[in-house]
Amino acid sequence: MRTLTYRLLLPLILLFLSVTAVAQETARIDFEEYQLDNGLKVILHQDNSTPIAAVSIMYEVGGKDSFEGRTGFAHFFEHLLFEGSENIGRGEIDDYVQSAGGALNANTSNDRTYYYELLPSNQLALGLWIESERLMHAKVQTVGVETQREVVKEERRQSYDNRPYGTITMELYKRAYKEHPYKDPNIGYMEDLDNAEEADFQRFYKTFYVPNNAILSIAGDIDIEDTKALIEKYFADIPRGPEPPRIEVVEAPLGGEVRDTVYDNVPLPALIMGYRTVARSDPDYYAISLMNQVLSQGQSSRLNKALVDEKELAVQVGSFPASSQDPGLAIAFAITRPGTEDLRPVEAAFNAEIERLQTELISDPELQKLRNQIEAASIAGLGSVAGIAESLADNEMFLGDANLINTETQRYMDVTKEDIQRVAKQYYTPENRVVLYWLPQPTSR
């Protein structure tokens, strides 16, 4: 399905953030990268173990890149580009891929848009042709805009507005940011979806869908030289575009704790907190990520033991950092037990676990557990050619080094107990957080 795609810790809450897992195979991922004259970056990974190839293209444009008054454009556009092109009729992109025995999808985050086809390797040219058509010949017309407008509006209603806990990230981010466009929902506001016009989409397409704003990443059963020839055929003649504008807003410190109460159609109260932290490229990200694993990874994690097992205050808890191009949020949550009327004990118990991290080093067994989790994730993280293609593109686009697919695990392994304590002290402070008491709608009498 072509909706926002995220790796979630709690499906009914986390509809916005992509949580980056530790990603590195035990065996080295060999790849070749180069750049066409028009600026298109290309990354190729050959794996002839199964007759499958993943063709993917990632654009550096996401929810934060919408024009003023036109939020949600990147996600809307993701839908729109399945409408067809000058050489592909409406609805035929899906037909071509499925008739060839393949699958396709796309997803949009705050920072990038990603399209891919998973195909039998003898259909590699089909995937390349489709993505070159999207890049050069997409049809941005009123009929497609009107069709997809209703699709996206219905997605917003089902996944956010009418879903229990569905707007939590929206409510957090609009309180955590005043200037940076992360304050606006990736899917956009309803009024912007209603008001968007064909001319707006034409402008968006010409601005961001240019080869010098994209990475073509292909992995699987390919021959490198044959693939290069096909890429030259389908992409080399696409003209380079002007360099797209970049978000240069630097959000000021939060400047004090923000607290609020939100009433929603939910069965159980919840404590929701968002701490302003760092961009995915910041070295502190690794320590913050592991600190959150100490808090919530597995049944023996600190939050689960304290809030669920011992104090019996919650039925589910979690915490995780955002994986975002600009400084984002680390989110913590606790879904309380039935009958809970006062969230203050839940908050106090959470604060006590944060204070432990700030005042005491984690134990040797906890550090070893973290390292075991890292090793397990590194083995399981890239089990498909589709996952490899996406990871190569992500690492190149946002960290500037596709080879982190082979080396990033060591960055996690290098995190010390002292690093975890330091980031807990630095970022997990009351003046740096948003606290929401998420309560069921009062019953009318």
C-alpha positions in Angstrom: 0.0 0.0 0.0 1.3 3.5 -0.8 1.0 5.1 2.6 3.6 6.5 5.0 5.9 3.6 5.8 7.6 3.5 9.2 9.3 1.0 11.4 7.1 1.1 14.5 7.5 0.3 18.2 3.7 0.8 18.8 1.6 0.7 15.7 -1.3 2.7 17.0 0.9 5.5 18.0 4.0 5.8 15.9 2.7 6.7 12.4 5.3 9.3 11.7 8.8 8.4 12.8 11.1 6.0 11.1 13.2 4.3 13.8 16.6 3.3 12.3 17.8 -0.1 13.3 21.4 -1.0 13.5 22.1 -2.1 10.0 25.2 -4.1 9.0 25.5 -7.6 7.6 28.1 -9.9 9.1 29.3 -10.4 5.5 30.5 -7.4 3.7 28.1 -5.7 1.3 30.1 -4.9 -1.8 28.8 -2.1 -4.1 29.9 0.3 -6.7 28.8 3.9 -6.9 29.2 6.6 -9.5 27.5 9.7 -10.8 26.0 10.6 -14.2 26.8 14.0 -15.8 23.3 15.1 -14.9 24.0 14.7 -11.2 22.1 11.4 -10.6 24.0 9.3 -8.1 24.0 5.5 -8.8 24.7 2.7 -6.3 24.9 -0.9 -7.5 25.1 -4.1 -5.4 25.4 -7.5 -7.2 24.0 -10.6 -5.5 23.3 -13.5 -7.8 22.1 -15.9 -5.1 18.4 -15.5 -6.2 16.9 -14.2 -9.5 15.5 -11.0 -8.0 16.5 -7.4 -8.4 15.4 -4.3 -6.4 15.2 -1.1 -8.4 14.8 1.9 -6.2 15.1 5.7 -6.4 15.3 8.1 -3.4 14.6 11.8 -3.7 15.8 14.3 -1.1 12.4 15.8 -0.5 10.0 15.0 2.3 7.3 16.5 4.5 9.5 19.3 5.7 10.0 20.6 2.1 6.5 21.7 1.4 5.8 25.2 0.1 4.4 27.7 2.5 0.7 27.0 2.9 1.0 23.7 1.1 1.9 21.1 3.7 1.9 17.4 2.8 3.1 17.9 -0.7 5.8 15.3 -0.7 3.4 12.6 0.5 0.7 13.7 -1.9 3.2 13.6 -4.7 4.2 10.1 -3.9 0.6 9.1 -4.6 0.4 11.3 -7.7 3.4 9.6 -9.4 1.5 6.4 -9.6 -1.0 8.1 -11.9 1.2 7.5 -15.0 3.4 9.4 -17.4 3.5 10.5 -21.0 4.3 7.0 -22.0 2.5 5.0 -19.3 -1.3 5.2 -19.0 -3.2 5.9 -15.8 -3.1 2.9 -13.5 -0.7 1.0 -15.7 2.4 1.3 -13.5 1.0 -1.3 -11.1 -0.2 -3.4 -14.1 3.2 -3.5 -15.7 5.0 -4.6 -12.5 2.4 -7.1 -11.4 2.2 -8.7 -14.8 6.0 -9.2 -14.7 5.6 -11.0 -11.4 7.0 -8.2 -9.3 5.9 -5.9 -6.5 6.2 -2.1 -6.0 5.6 0.5 -3.3 6.7 3.9 -2.1 7.0 5.8 1.1 7.6 9.3 2.4 9.2 10.6 5.5 9.8 14.1 6.7 13.1 14.1 4.8 12.9 11.9 1.7 10.6 10.1 -0.8 11.4 6.6 -1.9 10.1 4.4 -4.8 11.0 0.8 -5.5 10.1 -2.2 -7.6 11.1 -5.7 -6.7 11.3 -7.7 -9.9 12.5 -10.9 -11.5 16.0 -10.0 -12.5 15.2 -10.5 -16.2 12.8 -7.5 -15.8 15.4 -5.1 -14.6 14.9 -2.8 -17.6 11.2 -2.5 -16.8 11.9 -1.0 -13.4 14.5 1.4 -14.8 12.0 2.5 -17.5 9.3 3.1 -14.9 11.5 5.2 -12.7 12.9 7.2 -15.6 9.4 8.0 -16.7 8.5 9.2 -13.2 11.6 11.4 -13.2 11.2 12.9 -16.7 7.7 12.4 -18.0 5.3 12.2 -15.0 1.7 13.4 -15.8 0.8 16.1 -13.3 -2.8 16.8 -14.3 -6.0 17.8 -12.7 -7.7 14.4 -13.1 -4.8 12.7 -11.1 -4.7 15.5 -8.5 -8.4 15.2 -7.8 -8.3 11.4 -7.6 -5.3 11.3 -5.3 -6.6 14.2 -3.2 -9.5 12.1 -2.0 -7.2 9.1 -1.5 -4.8 11.1 0.7 -7.7 12.7 2.7 -9.2 9.3 3.4 -5.8 8.1 4.5 -5.5 10.9 6.9 -8.9 10.2 8.3 -8.2 6.5 8.7 -4.6 6.6 9.9 -4.7 9.7 12.0 -7.8 11.6 12.7 -10.2 8.7 13.4 -7.6 6.3 14.8 -7.1 5.9 18.6 -3.8 7.7 19.5 -3.3 8.4 15.8 -2.5 12.1 16.2 0.0 11.8 19.0 3.1 12.6 16.9 1.3 15.6 15.3 0.4 16.9 18.7 3.9 16.4 20.0 5.7 18.0 17.1 3.5 21.1 16.8 4.3 21.9 20.5 8.0 21.0 20.2 8.7 23.3 17.2 7.7 26.8 16.4 9.7 27.6 13.3 11.1 24.4 11.7 8.6 22.7 9.3 8.8 19.5 11.4 6.0 21.3 13.3 3.6 20.4 10.4 2.3 16.9 9.8 4.0 14.9 7.0 0.6 14.0 5.6 -0.5 17.7 5.6 -3.4 19.6 6.9 -6.8 19.0 5.5 -7.2 22.6 4.3 -3.9 22.4 2.4 -5.0 19.1 0.8 -8.3 20.8 -0.3 -6.6 23.9 -1.6 -3.7 22.4 -3.6 -3.9 23.1 -7.3 -2.4 21.6 -10.4 0.0 24.5 -10.7 1.4 23.9 -7.2 2.2 20.3 -8.1 3.8 21.3 -11.4 6.1 23.7 -9.5 6.9 21.0 -6.9 7.7 18.5 -9.6 10.1 20.8 -11.5 11.8 21.8 -8.2 12.5 18.5 -6.5 12.1 15.7 -9.2 15.4 16.4 -10.9 18.3 13.8 -11.3 20.7 15.9 -9.2 18.3 15.4 -6.3 18.1 11.6 -6.4 19.9 8.4 -5.8 19.2 5.4 -8.0 20.0 2.3 -5.9 19.9 -1.2 -7.4 20.6 -4.5 -5.6 20.2 -8.1 -6.5 20.8 -10.5 -9.4 22.4 -8.0 -11.9 25.5 -7.8 -14.0 27.2 -4.5 -13.2 28.3 -3.5 -16.7 25.0 -4.5 -18.3 23.1 -2.5 -15.6 25.3 0.5 -16.2 24.4 0.4 -19.9 20.7 0.3 -19.1 21.0 3.2 -16.7 22.8 5.2 -19.4 20.0 4.4 -21.8 17.1 5.4 -19.5 18.6 8.2 -17.4 21.6 9.9 -19.0 19.6 12.2 -21.3 17.4 13.6 -18.5 18.5 17.1 -18.0 20.0 18.4 -14.8 17.8 20.8 -12.9 18.4 23.8 -10.6 19.6 22.8 -7.2 16.5 22.4 -5.0 16.1 24.7 -2.0 17.1 23.3 1.4 15.6 24.0 4.8 17.9 26.3 6.7 15.8 26.9 9.8 17.6 26.3 13.0 15.1 25.8 15.8 15.8 27.6 19.0 16.0 25.6 22.2 12.6 24.6 23.6 13.2 27.0 26.5 11.2 25.3 29.1 8.9 22.3 29.6 5.7 22.3 27.6 2.7 20.5 29.2 -0.8 19.9 27.9 -3.8 17.6 28.1 -5.3 16.1 25.0 -8.7 14.4 25.0 -9.1 11.7 22.4 -11.4 8.7 21.5 -9.1 6.2 23.2 -9.7 3.3 25.6 -6.9 4.0 28.0 -5.0 7.1 29.3 -1.4 7.5 28.1 1.6 9.5 29.1 3.4 10.8 26.1 6.7 12.7 26.2 9.0 14.1 23.5 12.5 15.2 24.2 14.3 17.5 21.7 17.4 15.6 20.6 19.8 15.4 17.6 19.9 14.8 13.9 20.6 11.3 12.6 24.1 12.4 11.5 25.1 13.7 15.0 27.6 11.4 16.8 25.4 11.6 19.9 22.6 9.7 18.0 24.3 6.4 18.7 24.4 6.9 22.5 20.8 8.2 22.6 19.7 5.2 20.6 21.3 2.7 23.0 20.1 4.6 26.0 16.6 4.1 24.6 17.3 0.4 24.2 18.2 0.2 27.9 14.9 1.8 28.7 12.6 -0.2 26.5 14.1 -2.9 24.4 12.7 -6.3 25.5 10.8 -7.6 28.5 13.7 -7.1 30.8 14.2 -3.4 29.9 14.0 -0.8 32.6 10.7 0.8 31.8 9.0 -2.5 31.2 10.3 -3.9 34.6 9.5 -0.8 36.6 6.2 0.4 35.1 4.6 -2.8 33.8 5.9 -5.6 36.0 6.8 -4.1 39.4 4.5 -1.0 39.8 1.8 -2.3 37.5 1.1 1.2 36.2 1.2 0.5 32.5 0.3 -2.2 30.0 2.8 -1.1 27.4 5.8 1.2 27.4 8.4 2.3 24.9 11.0 4.9 24.0 13.0 5.6 20.9 14.8 8.4 19.0 13.7 9.9 15.7 15.8 9.2 12.7 15.7 12.6 11.0 17.8 14.8 8.9 17.5 17.8 11.2 17.4 17.6 15.0 14.2 15.7 16.0 12.5 14.2 19.0 13.0 11.2 21.1 9.6 9.9 22.2 8.6 8.0 25.3 5.1 6.6 26.0 3.2 4.6 28.6 -0.2 3.2 28.0 -1.8 2.9 31.4 -3.8 0.1 32.9 -7.6 0.2 32.9 -9.0 2.3 35.7 -6.1 4.8 35.8 -7.3 8.2 36.7 -4.1 10.0 37.7 -1.1 10.0 35.4 1.3 11.6 37.9 2.5 8.3 39.4 3.3 7.1 35.9 5.2 10.2 35.1 7.1 10.0 38.4 8.1 6.4 37.8 9.4 7.3 34.3 11.3 10.2 35.7 12.9 7.9 38.3 14.2 5.7 35.5 15.7 8.7 33.7 17.3 9.9 36.9 18.9 6.5 37.4 20.5 6.7 34.0 21.8 10.2 34.8 23.3 9.3 38.2 24.4 5.7 37.8 26.3 4.0 35.0 24.5 1.1 33.4 25.7 -2.3 34.6 28.1 -4.6 32.9 25.3 -7.1 32.1 23.2 -4.3 30.5 26.1 -3.2 28.4 26.7 -6.8 27.2 23.0 -7.1 26.5 23.2 -4.0 24.3 26.1 -5.4 22.4 24.3 -8.7 21.9 21.3 -6.8 20.5 23.5 -4.8 18.2 25.1 -8.0 16.8 21.7 -9.7 16.4 20.3 -6.6 14.6 23.4 -6.5 12.3 22.8 -10.0 11.2 19.0 -9.6 10.6 18.9 -6.0 9.4 19.7 -6.6 5.8 18.1 -9.8 4.9 16.7 -8.8 1.5 18.0 -7.0 -1.6 15.2 -4.4 -1.1 16.6 -3.7 2.3 20.1 -3.4 1.0 19.1 -1.0 -1.8 17.3 1.3 0.7 20.0 1.2 3.3 22.7 2.1 0.7 20.6 5.1 -0.5 19.8 6.3 3.0 23.4 6.2 4.2 24.6 8.0 1.1 21.9 10.7 1.2 21.8 11.6 4.9 25.1 10.4 6.2 27.2 11.0 3.1 28.7 7.5 3.1 27.0 4.5 1.6 29.7 2.3 3.1 28.2 2.8 6.5 26.2 -0.3 5.6 29.4 -2.1 6.4 30.8 0.0 9.2 28.1 1.7 11.2 27.7 -1.2 13.7 31.1 -0.3 15.1 29.8 3.2 15.9 27.2 1.6 18.2 29.7 -0.9 19.6 32.0 2.0 20.5 29.4 3.7 22.8 30.4 3.5 26.4 28.5 3.6 29.7 29.8 7.1 30.2 28.4 8.2 26.8 24.9 6.9 27.8 25.0 8.7 31.1 26.2 11.9 29.4 23.4 12.0 26.8 20.8 11.2 29.5 22.0 14.2 31.4 22.3 16.5 28.4 19.0 15.8 26.6 16.6 14.2 29.0 15.8 17.2 31.1 12.4 18.7 32.0 13.1 22.0 30.2 13.8 20.1 27.0 10.6 18.1 26.7 6.9 18.2 25.8 4.6 16.2 28.2 1.1 15.3 27.1 -1.5 13.6 29.3 -3.6 11.7 26.7 -7.0 11.1 28.1 -10.2 9.5 27.0 -13.0 11.8 26.0 -15.1 12.7 29.0 -18.4 10.8 28.9 -21.5 13.1 28.6 -24.1 12.9 31.3 
